[in-house]
Amino acid sequence: MLHQAGPVIHCDHVVKRFYEDAQPGDAGVVRRGLWRRRKREVTAVAGISLDTHPGEVLGILGANGSGKSTLIRLISTLLLPDDGTIEVFGLDVTKHAREIRRRINRVSVEASFFKKLSALENLMFTGRLYGLSAQETRQRVHYILGRLGFSAAKVNATLESMSRGQQQKVAIARAFMTTPELLLLDEPTTGLDPKSRRDVQDFLEEIKATRETTIILTTHDMAEAERLCDRVAILDAGRLVALDTPQALKQQAGSDVESFEDVFFAFVGRDDWEEAMADEDLA
């Protein structure tokens, strides 16, 4: 791995806006597009500044709609900021997207595959794409899937025949087929049963202990964030409202805090969280 001088990720007052169809009475309405339709401006990321250090696991917490996934997509160059700057490995995401992408891997809840192919075939393709030999790729596939608690009987099953949780394990395995300098894990344990979630967390702890990979982890699992992350950033309505170690955030949240979930509520409010999660359930 190349030595990284300075932060792996540097975000400076980053802003990202989106536009959706306006409803009667909406504020902030503009006219956009060929037909100049009425659109409501939504600021998903509102002036976030933070750095991520080499080898660090940085957790990003927030309710649905807080800007977590948008920030991940900005860092991965899938989106470009409207204002502010983002540098990854010292490279500007707007100018050096291709070089940045070669050095990172990303796991998200909407991971895509060749669904007619098996888990082994999908991962063999990934390995060869990255220049690994067939033998080395096969060894890595079986080791990583085994560490993730993936059933050996399922390795040759097609992805379309698997549950969402099993597909998510294959997505995680794909991200670890190489040795990326930066891993962006966007809710990687969503859809996993408790045992599978623990298998993934154990594997991430192994990666943390044995490699110098920098990891960004977004999650709704507060215990997972407390267990795995060196520091935690808490987002609320697109803004960064807290950033520190889990222990320091506990101290900042007050003496009556009993769990890391209580820490989160102390910074964003329980009502806002429950409303956002209810909206997600109805979507």
Secondary structure in CASP SS format (residue, H / E / C, confidence):
PFRMAT SS
TARGET T0000
AUTHOR 0000-0000-0000
METHOD secondary structure of the structure
MODEL  1
M C 1.00
L C 1.00
H C 1.00
Q C 1.00
A C 1.00
G C 1.00
P C 1.00
V C 1.00
I E 1.00
H E 1.00
C E 1.00
D E 1.00
H E 1.00
V E 1.00
V E 1.00
K E 1.00
R E 1.00
F E 1.00
Y E 1.00
E E 1.00
D E 1.00
A C 1.00
Q C 1.00
P C 1.00
G C 1.00
D C 1.00
A C 1.00
G C 1.00
V E 1.00
V E 1.00
R E 1.00
R E 1.00
G C 1.00
L C 1.00
W C 1.00
R C 1.00
R E 1.00
R E 1.00
K E 1.00
R E 1.00
E E 1.00
V E 1.00
T E 1.00
A E 1.00
V E 1.00
A E 1.00
G E 1.00
I E 1.00
S E 1.00
L E 1.00
D E 1.00
T E 1.00
H C 1.00
P C 1.00
G C 1.00
E C 1.00
V E 1.00
L E 1.00
G E 1.00
I E 1.00
L E 1.00
G C 1.00
A C 1.00
N C 1.00
G C 1.00
S C 1.00
G C 1.00
K H 1.00
S H 1.00
T H 1.00
L H 1.00
I H 1.00
R H 1.00
L H 1.00
I H 1.00
S C 1.00
T C 1.00
L C 1.00
L C 1.00
L C 1.00
P C 1.00
D C 1.00
D E 1.00
G E 1.00
T E 1.00
I E 1.00
E E 1.00
V E 1.00
F C 1.00
G C 1.00
L E 1.00
D E 1.00
V C 1.00
T C 1.00
K C 1.00
H C 1.00
A H 1.00
R H 1.00
E H 1.00
I H 1.00
R H 1.00
R C 1.00
R C 1.00
I E 1.00
N E 1.00
R E 1.00
V E 1.00
S C 1.00
V C 1.00
E C 1.00
A C 1.00
S C 1.00
F C 1.00
F C 1.00
K C 1.00
K C 1.00
L C 1.00
S E 1.00
A H 1.00
L H 1.00
E H 1.00
N H 1.00
L H 1.00
M H 1.00
F H 1.00
T H 1.00
G H 1.00
R H 1.00
L H 1.00
Y C 1.00
G C 1.00
L C 1.00
S C 1.00
A H 1.00
Q H 1.00
E H 1.00
T H 1.00
R H 1.00
Q H 1.00
R H 1.00
V H 1.00
H H 1.00
Y H 1.00
I H 1.00
L H 1.00
G H 1.00
R H 1.00
L C 1.00
G C 1.00
F C 1.00
S C 1.00
A H 1.00
A H 1.00
K H 1.00
V C 1.00
N C 1.00
A C 1.00
T E 1.00
L H 1.00
E H 1.00
S H 1.00
M C 1.00
S C 1.00
R H 1.00
G H 1.00
Q H 1.00
Q H 1.00
Q H 1.00
K H 1.00
V H 1.00
A H 1.00
I H 1.00
A H 1.00
R H 1.00
A H 1.00
F C 1.00
M C 1.00
T C 1.00
T C 1.00
P C 1.00
E C 1.00
L E 1.00
L E 1.00
L E 1.00
L E 1.00
D E 1.00
E C 1.00
P C 1.00
T C 1.00
T C 1.00
G C 1.00
L C 1.00
D C 1.00
P H 1.00
K H 1.00
S H 1.00
R H 1.00
R H 1.00
D H 1.00
V H 1.00
Q H 1.00
D H 1.00
F H 1.00
L H 1.00
E H 1.00
E H 1.00
I H 1.00
K H 1.00
A H 1.00
T H 1.00
R C 1.00
E C 1.00
T C 1.00
T E 1.00
I E 1.00
I E 1.00
L E 1.00
T E 1.00
T C 1.00
H C 1.00
D C 1.00
M H 1.00
A H 1.00
E H 1.00
A H 1.00
E H 1.00
R H 1.00
L H 1.00
C C 1.00
D C 1.00
R E 1.00
V E 1.00
A E 1.00
I E 1.00
L E 1.00
D E 1.00
A C 1.00
G C 1.00
R E 1.00
L E 1.00
V E 1.00
A E 1.00
L E 1.00
D E 1.00
T C 1.00
P H 1.00
Q H 1.00
A H 1.00
L H 1.00
K H 1.00
Q H 1.00
Q H 1.00
A H 1.00
G C 1.00
S C 1.00
D C 1.00
V C 1.00
E C 1.00
S C 1.00
F H 1.00
E H 1.00
D H 1.00
V H 1.00
F H 1.00
F H 1.00
A H 1.00
F H 1.00
V H 1.00
G C 1.00
R H 1.00
D H 1.00
D H 1.00
W H 1.00
E H 1.00
E H 1.00
A H 1.00
M H 1.00
A H 1.00
D H 1.00
E H 1.00
D H 1.00
L H 1.00
A C 1.00
END
